[in-house]
């Protein structure tokens, strides 16, 4: 049996941290929102975001028409801006697929 070396310990620690990070990003709604911010090109907002569950008035609606396995979140601070239109992207929808979560921009209707 091989003895543990520092290299082995560092690799094992990095592997465990990577698995925990992927679990957070794909197994929690907030992690899915943070991953969506990273995909949208807003890494600072991904770390510093303040969100709450949206109400229909956030999108100027009387009710949301989202499916039952989704939740809509509203960004309060800082609000990401679209790169092309420079409009605030405040409302994002998180979809639950089994144990996994995925977030996309919801926008205004």
C-alpha contacts under 8 A as a table, 3 or more apart, distances in Angstrom:
res1	aa1	res2	aa2	distance
4	X	8	X	6.24
4	X	9	X	6.93
5	X	8	X	5.24
5	X	9	X	6.32
6	X	9	X	5.05
6	X	10	X	6.05
7	X	10	X	5.18
7	X	11	X	6.13
8	X	11	X	5.15
8	X	12	X	6.06
9	X	12	X	5.15
9	X	13	X	6.05
10	X	13	X	5.08
10	X	14	X	6.08
11	X	14	X	5.10
11	X	15	X	6.11
12	X	15	X	5.06
12	X	16	X	6.20
13	X	16	X	5.18
13	X	17	X	6.13
14	X	17	X	5.11
14	X	18	X	6.04
15	X	18	X	5.09
15	X	19	X	6.21
16	X	19	X	5.14
16	X	20	X	6.20
17	X	20	X	5.10
17	X	21	X	6.07
18	X	21	X	5.07
18	X	22	X	6.16
19	X	22	X	5.20
19	X	23	X	6.08
20	X	23	X	4.97
20	X	24	X	6.19
21	X	24	X	5.09
21	X	25	X	6.20
22	X	25	X	5.05
22	X	26	X	6.06
23	X	26	X	5.41
23	X	27	X	5.33
23	X	28	X	7.77
24	X	27	X	5.44
24	X	28	X	5.73
24	X	31	X	5.39
25	X	28	X	6.35
25	X	30	X	7.63
25	X	31	X	3.95
25	X	32	X	5.18
25	X	34	X	7.20
25	X	35	X	6.16
26	X	29	X	7.79
26	X	31	X	6.34
26	X	32	X	5.74
26	X	100	X	5.39
26	X	101	X	5.44
26	X	102	X	7.00
27	X	31	X	7.20
27	X	32	X	7.60
27	X	99	X	6.18
27	X	100	X	4.90
27	X	101	X	5.81
28	X	31	X	5.16
28	X	32	X	6.29
28	X	100	X	7.38
28	X	101	X	6.27
29	X	32	X	5.06
29	X	33	X	6.34
29	X	94	X	6.48
29	X	101	X	5.88
29	X	102	X	7.58
29	X	103	X	7.81
30	X	33	X	5.02
30	X	34	X	6.20
31	X	34	X	5.02
31	X	35	X	6.14
32	X	35	X	5.03
32	X	36	X	6.12
32	X	94	X	7.21
32	X	101	X	5.83
32	X	102	X	5.31
32	X	103	X	5.42
33	X	36	X	4.99
33	X	37	X	6.25
33	X	46	X	7.62
33	X	92	X	7.82
33	X	94	X	7.31
33	X	102	X	7.63
33	X	103	X	5.50
33	X	104	X	7.91
34	X	37	X	5.07
34	X	38	X	6.32
34	X	46	X	4.63
34	X	47	X	7.13
35	X	38	X	5.01
35	X	39	X	6.17
35	X	46	X	7.23
35	X	103	X	7.82
36	X	39	X	4.98
36	X	40	X	6.05
36	X	102	X	7.88
36	X	103	X	5.77
36	X	104	X	6.46
37	X	40	X	4.99
37	X	41	X	6.31
37	X	42	X	5.20
37	X	43	X	6.43
37	X	45	X	6.80
37	X	46	X	5.19
38	X	41	X	5.20
38	X	42	X	5.39
38	X	43	X	5.04
38	X	46	X	6.15
39	X	42	X	7.52
42	X	45	X	5.43
42	X	46	X	6.25
42	X	80	X	7.11
43	X	46	X	4.95
43	X	47	X	6.64
44	X	47	X	5.34
44	X	48	X	6.23
45	X	48	X	5.02
45	X	49	X	5.14
45	X	78	X	6.43
45	X	79	X	7.79
45	X	80	X	7.03
46	X	49	X	5.82
48	X	78	X	7.48
49	X	75	X	7.22
49	X	76	X	7.80
49	X	77	X	6.09
49	X	78	X	6.03
49	X	79	X	7.99
50	X	75	X	6.14
50	X	76	X	5.68
50	X	77	X	5.31
50	X	78	X	7.03
51	X	73	X	6.38
51	X	74	X	5.51
51	X	75	X	4.50
51	X	76	X	5.58
51	X	77	X	7.35
52	X	73	X	5.59
52	X	74	X	5.46
52	X	75	X	6.75
52	X	76	X	7.44
53	X	71	X	7.35
53	X	72	X	6.08
53	X	73	X	4.40
53	X	74	X	5.98
54	X	58	X	6.35
54	X	72	X	5.50
54	X	73	X	4.73
54	X	74	X	4.90
54	X	91	X	7.33
55	X	58	X	5.67
55	X	59	X	7.80
56	X	59	X	5.67
56	X	60	X	6.36
56	X	61	X	4.97
56	X	62	X	5.66
56	X	63	X	5.09
56	X	64	X	5.81
57	X	60	X	4.58
57	X	61	X	5.40
57	X	62	X	6.67
58	X	61	X	7.46
58	X	74	X	7.32
58	X	91	X	7.72
59	X	91	X	7.42
59	X	107	X	7.45
59	X	108	X	5.20
59	X	109	X	6.97
60	X	108	X	7.53
61	X	64	X	6.87
61	X	109	X	7.74
66	X	70	X	6.51
66	X	71	X	7.67
67	X	70	X	5.76
69	X	95	X	6.05
69	X	96	X	5.52
69	X	97	X	7.67
70	X	93	X	6.61
70	X	94	X	5.45
70	X	95	X	4.41
70	X	96	X	6.05
71	X	93	X	5.69
71	X	94	X	5.28
71	X	95	X	6.70
72	X	91	X	6.65
72	X	92	X	5.63
72	X	93	X	4.29
72	X	94	X	6.18
72	X	106	X	7.59
73	X	91	X	5.66
73	X	92	X	5.27
73	X	93	X	6.15
73	X	94	X	7.56
74	X	90	X	5.39
74	X	91	X	4.62
74	X	92	X	6.47
75	X	78	X	7.02
75	X	79	X	5.65
75	X	80	X	7.97
75	X	89	X	7.94
75	X	90	X	4.91
75	X	91	X	6.43
75	X	92	X	7.92
76	X	79	X	6.12
76	X	90	X	7.41
79	X	88	X	6.19
79	X	89	X	6.58
79	X	90	X	6.04
80	X	88	X	5.86
80	X	89	X	5.47
80	X	90	X	6.99
81	X	85	X	7.96
81	X	86	X	5.23
81	X	87	X	5.39
81	X	88	X	4.50
81	X	89	X	5.56
82	X	85	X	5.55
82	X	86	X	4.73
82	X	87	X	5.50
82	X	88	X	6.43
82	X	89	X	6.37
83	X	86	X	5.52
89	X	92	X	7.77
89	X	105	X	7.22
89	X	107	X	6.45
90	X	107	X	6.99
91	X	105	X	6.47
91	X	106	X	5.34
91	X	107	X	5.40
91	X	108	X	7.51
92	X	103	X	6.71
92	X	104	X	5.69
92	X	105	X	4.42
92	X	106	X	4.56
92	X	107	X	6.86
93	X	103	X	5.56
93	X	104	X	5.51
93	X	105	X	6.16
93	X	106	X	5.38
94	X	101	X	6.46
94	X	102	X	5.51
94	X	103	X	4.23
94	X	104	X	6.58
95	X	101	X	5.54
95	X	102	X	5.24
95	X	103	X	6.21
96	X	99	X	6.92
96	X	100	X	5.78
96	X	101	X	4.57
96	X	102	X	6.64
97	X	100	X	5.18
97	X	101	X	6.07
97	X	102	X	7.79
